[in-house]
Amino acid sequence: MFWHTTRFQIDLSTPQVMGILNLTPDSFSDGGQLQNVRAVLARAEQMLKDGAQILDVGGESTRPGAAAVTLDQELSRVLPVLPELVRLGVPISIDTYKPAVMQAALDLGVDIVNDIWAFRQSGALSLVAAHGGCGACLMHMHRDPQTMQAQAMRGDALPEVIAFLKTRCQALMQAGVVPERLMLDPGIGFGKTVAQNFSLLARQSEILALGYPVLVGWSRKSALGRVTETDRTCGEPAQRVAASVAAAVLAVQRGARVVRVHDVKETAQALHVYNAMCAQLVA
């Protein structure tokens, strides 16, 4: 299985590590750490050395309760770094829901659009369809970042997540996007309770039954803090590295093809161990 993107056919036969580059002052885990182009490039190069195969760049925080930023603010954060990142010769993803940011990034050669709104903002779907080649990651989100955790989903989240993702895939294909360009993200933490998040992990095969590859973003999420000692001792996202790695490996074991992470080195090492075991199972 390959994920068709602007410049790359990404081989999903082995799990891919997507490193997170947050160019925001207020992201829930690492906001404010990357203040200039030099710092971003240094972090990106280190992530690639540590085992990342894809880099995901975002200029707006989508943590629960985060305020939206203006188009000009987001562009001012991402445009200076994207040309340099594209030159690194690896797939680059832009994490945005604004069509104007998507267009600017694609014009610079970005490979993937990672949209928490699943291309529901006006103009987003037609823009990605018209591009003809970029990868498109569609995420499920309950409500919006400002209200999603204040009024979380109720009951069994999985049927709604599956129905939503199926509908959005159909919308993109009707607009002319071929299935090979699509990637699904169940939206861990985006309006789900702790139990619902872990249900999505346990029953991930039901999402895969839609027939598309799955990307997951468990990294440092609060649900991990809730089920570990870190929530009682510190509660800081950076204290959830081991739990994040465990969740990533479990997600891959259940069929996820891309894991979106802050802690690239630790995740990549864990997946090397997992892959070595899998190789022996088929030897």
C-alpha positions as CSV (number, residue, x, y, z in Angstrom):
1,M,0.0,0.0,0.0
2,F,1.3,3.5,-0.9
3,W,0.0,6.9,0.1
4,H,0.1,9.1,-3.0
5,T,1.3,12.6,-2.2
6,T,2.7,15.6,-4.2
7,R,6.3,14.3,-4.6
8,F,6.3,10.9,-2.9
9,Q,4.6,7.6,-3.1
10,I,4.9,6.8,0.7
11,D,5.4,3.1,1.3
12,L,3.0,2.1,4.1
13,S,4.1,-1.5,4.3
14,T,6.1,-0.4,7.3
15,P,4.7,2.1,9.9
16,Q,5.7,5.7,9.2
17,V,6.7,8.1,12.0
18,M,5.4,11.7,11.4
19,G,7.3,14.2,13.5
20,I,5.4,17.2,14.8
21,L,6.7,20.7,14.2
22,N,4.5,23.2,16.1
23,L,5.2,26.8,15.1
24,T,2.9,28.2,17.7
25,P,3.3,29.9,21.1
26,D,0.4,28.0,22.7
27,S,0.3,24.4,21.6
28,F,-0.6,22.1,24.5
29,S,2.8,20.3,24.7
30,D,5.6,22.3,23.0
31,G,4.3,25.7,22.2
32,G,6.8,28.5,21.8
33,Q,9.9,26.3,21.4
34,L,10.4,27.0,17.7
35,Q,10.9,30.8,17.4
36,N,12.7,31.1,14.1
37,V,13.6,29.4,10.9
38,R,17.0,28.2,12.2
39,A,15.4,26.5,15.2
40,V,12.7,24.9,13.1
41,L,15.3,23.5,10.7
42,A,17.5,22.2,13.5
43,R,14.5,20.4,15.1
44,A,13.4,19.0,11.7
45,E,16.9,17.7,10.9
46,Q,17.1,16.1,14.4
47,M,13.8,14.4,13.9
48,L,14.9,12.9,10.6
49,K,18.1,11.6,12.3
50,D,16.0,10.2,15.0
51,G,13.8,8.3,12.6
52,A,11.0,10.5,11.3
53,Q,9.9,9.8,7.7
54,I,7.3,12.6,7.5
55,L,7.3,16.1,9.0
56,D,4.0,17.8,9.9
57,V,4.1,21.6,10.2
58,G,1.4,23.6,12.0
59,G,0.9,27.3,12.6
60,E,-2.2,27.2,14.8
61,S,-2.8,25.4,18.0
62,T,-5.8,23.1,18.1
63,R,-5.6,22.2,21.8
64,P,-8.9,22.2,23.6
65,G,-10.0,25.8,24.2
66,A,-7.4,27.3,21.9
67,A,-8.4,30.6,20.2
68,A,-8.4,30.7,16.4
69,V,-5.6,32.7,14.8
70,T,-6.0,35.0,11.8
71,L,-5.0,34.0,8.3
72,D,-2.1,36.5,8.4
73,Q,-0.8,35.2,11.7
74,E,-0.8,31.6,10.5
75,L,0.9,32.5,7.2
76,S,3.5,34.5,8.9
77,R,4.5,31.4,11.0
78,V,4.6,28.8,8.3
79,L,5.6,30.5,5.0
80,P,9.2,31.4,6.1
81,V,10.0,27.7,7.0
82,L,8.2,25.7,4.3
83,P,10.6,26.3,1.4
84,E,13.5,25.2,3.6
85,L,11.7,22.1,4.8
86,V,10.7,21.1,1.3
87,R,14.4,21.1,0.4
88,L,15.1,18.4,3.0
89,G,13.8,15.8,0.5
90,V,11.2,14.2,2.7
91,P,7.4,14.4,2.7
92,I,6.2,17.6,4.3
93,S,2.7,17.9,5.7
94,I,0.9,21.2,6.4
95,D,-1.5,21.0,9.4
96,T,-4.2,23.6,8.6
97,Y,-7.9,23.9,7.9
98,K,-7.6,27.3,6.1
99,P,-7.8,27.0,2.3
100,A,-5.5,30.0,1.8
101,V,-2.8,28.4,3.9
102,M,-3.3,25.1,2.0
103,Q,-2.9,26.8,-1.3
104,A,0.2,28.7,-0.2
105,A,1.8,25.6,1.1
106,L,1.0,23.5,-1.9
107,D,2.4,26.3,-4.2
108,L,5.7,25.8,-2.3
109,G,5.7,22.0,-3.0
110,V,4.2,20.7,0.3
111,D,3.2,17.0,-0.1
112,I,0.3,16.5,2.3
113,V,-2.6,18.6,3.7
114,N,-3.6,17.4,7.2
115,D,-7.0,19.0,8.0
116,I,-8.7,18.6,11.4
117,W,-11.9,19.8,9.7
118,A,-11.7,17.1,7.1
119,F,-11.9,19.7,4.3
120,R,-15.3,21.1,5.4
121,Q,-14.2,24.7,5.4
122,S,-15.5,26.6,2.3
123,G,-13.2,26.1,-0.6
124,A,-10.9,23.4,1.0
125,L,-12.3,20.4,-0.8
126,S,-12.3,21.9,-4.2
127,L,-8.8,23.3,-3.7
128,V,-7.3,19.9,-2.8
129,A,-9.2,18.2,-5.6
130,A,-7.9,20.7,-8.1
131,H,-4.3,20.1,-7.0
132,G,-4.5,16.6,-8.3
133,G,-1.6,15.1,-6.4
134,C,-1.3,16.0,-2.7
135,G,-2.0,13.6,0.1
136,A,-5.1,14.4,2.1
137,C,-5.5,13.4,5.8
138,L,-9.1,13.7,7.0
139,M,-9.7,13.8,10.8
140,H,-12.8,13.4,12.9
141,M,-13.4,16.3,15.3
142,H,-16.5,16.7,17.5
143,R,-17.6,20.3,17.5
144,D,-14.6,22.7,17.3
145,P,-11.4,23.3,19.3
146,Q,-13.1,25.9,21.4
147,T,-15.9,23.7,22.6
148,M,-15.0,20.1,21.9
149,Q,-13.9,19.1,25.4
150,A,-16.5,21.2,27.2
151,Q,-19.2,19.2,25.4
152,A,-17.6,15.9,24.6
153,M,-19.3,13.1,22.6
154,R,-21.7,10.8,24.4
155,G,-22.1,7.1,24.3
156,D,-20.3,4.9,21.7
157,A,-18.1,7.3,19.6
158,L,-17.1,4.7,17.0
159,P,-20.2,4.6,14.8
160,E,-20.3,8.4,14.5
161,V,-16.5,8.5,13.7
162,I,-16.8,5.8,11.1
163,A,-19.9,7.4,9.5
164,F,-18.3,10.8,9.4
165,L,-15.0,9.6,7.8
166,K,-16.9,7.5,5.3
167,T,-19.0,10.5,4.3
168,R,-16.0,12.8,3.9
169,C,-14.1,10.2,1.8
170,Q,-17.1,10.0,-0.5
171,A,-17.2,13.8,-0.8
172,L,-13.5,14.0,-1.8
173,M,-13.8,11.2,-4.3
174,Q,-16.9,12.8,-5.8
175,A,-14.8,15.9,-6.2
176,G,-12.2,13.9,-8.1
177,V,-9.7,12.9,-5.4
178,V,-8.5,9.3,-6.0
179,P,-8.6,7.0,-3.0
180,E,-4.8,6.5,-2.9
181,R,-4.4,10.1,-1.8
182,L,-6.6,9.6,1.3
183,M,-5.6,9.0,4.9
184,L,-8.0,8.8,7.9
185,D,-7.5,10.1,11.4
186,P,-10.0,9.2,14.1
187,G,-9.1,12.3,16.1
188,I,-7.9,11.1,19.4
189,G,-8.7,13.7,22.0
190,F,-10.8,15.9,19.7
191,G,-14.0,15.9,21.6
192,K,-13.8,12.4,23.0
193,T,-13.8,11.1,26.6
194,V,-10.9,9.0,27.9
195,A,-13.0,5.9,27.5
196,Q,-14.0,6.8,24.0
197,N,-10.4,7.4,23.0
198,F,-9.3,4.0,24.2
199,S,-12.4,2.4,22.5
200,L,-11.2,3.9,19.2
201,L,-7.8,2.2,19.8
202,A,-9.2,-1.1,20.9
203,R,-11.6,-1.2,17.9
204,Q,-9.4,0.4,15.3
205,S,-9.9,-2.5,12.9
206,E,-13.5,-1.2,12.4
207,I,-12.1,2.1,11.1
208,L,-9.6,0.2,8.8
209,A,-12.6,-1.7,7.4
210,L,-13.5,1.4,5.5
211,G,-10.5,0.5,3.2
212,Y,-8.2,3.5,3.8
213,P,-4.9,3.7,5.8
214,V,-5.1,5.2,9.2
215,L,-3.0,7.9,10.9
216,V,-3.2,8.3,14.7
217,G,-2.1,11.1,17.0
218,W,-1.9,9.8,20.6
219,S,1.3,11.7,21.4
220,R,1.2,13.3,24.9
221,K,-2.6,13.4,24.9
222,S,-4.4,14.0,28.2
223,A,-6.1,10.6,28.0
224,L,-2.7,9.1,28.6
225,G,-2.1,11.2,31.6
226,R,-5.5,10.1,33.0
227,V,-4.5,6.5,33.1
228,T,-0.9,6.9,34.3
229,E,0.8,8.1,37.4
230,T,1.9,11.3,35.5
231,D,-1.5,12.8,35.8
232,R,-1.3,12.7,39.6
233,T,2.4,13.6,40.0
234,C,2.9,16.2,37.4
235,G,0.3,16.2,34.6
236,E,2.6,17.9,32.2
237,P,2.4,16.6,28.6
238,A,6.2,16.1,28.4
239,Q,5.9,13.6,31.2
240,R,3.8,11.3,29.0
241,V,6.5,10.1,26.7
242,A,6.5,6.4,27.7
243,A,2.7,6.3,27.6
244,S,2.7,7.9,24.2
245,V,5.2,5.4,22.8
246,A,3.1,2.5,24.2
247,A,0.0,3.9,22.5
248,A,1.8,4.4,19.2
249,V,3.0,0.8,19.2
250,L,-0.5,-0.5,20.1
251,A,-2.0,1.6,17.3
252,V,0.5,0.2,14.8
253,Q,-0.2,-3.3,16.1
254,R,-3.9,-2.7,15.4
255,G,-3.1,-1.6,11.8
256,A,-2.3,2.2,11.9
257,R,0.2,3.1,9.2
258,V,1.3,6.5,10.4
259,V,1.8,7.7,13.9
260,R,2.0,11.5,14.5
261,V,4.4,12.1,17.4
262,H,6.4,14.6,19.4
263,D,9.0,12.1,20.6
264,V,10.4,10.7,17.4
265,K,13.5,8.9,18.7
266,E,11.7,7.0,21.4
267,T,8.8,6.1,19.1
268,A,11.1,5.0,16.2
269,Q,13.2,2.8,18.5
270,A,10.0,1.1,19.9
271,L,8.8,0.5,16.3
272,H,12.1,-1.0,15.3
273,V,11.6,-3.6,18.1
274,Y,8.1,-4.2,17.0
275,N,9.1,-4.6,13.4
276,A,11.9,-7.0,14.3
277,M,9.4,-9.2,16.1
278,C,7.0,-9.1,13.2
279,A,9.8,-10.1,10.8
280,Q,10.3,-13.3,12.8
281,L,6.7,-14.1,12.7
282,V,6.7,-14.3,8.9
283,A,10.3,-15.8,8.6
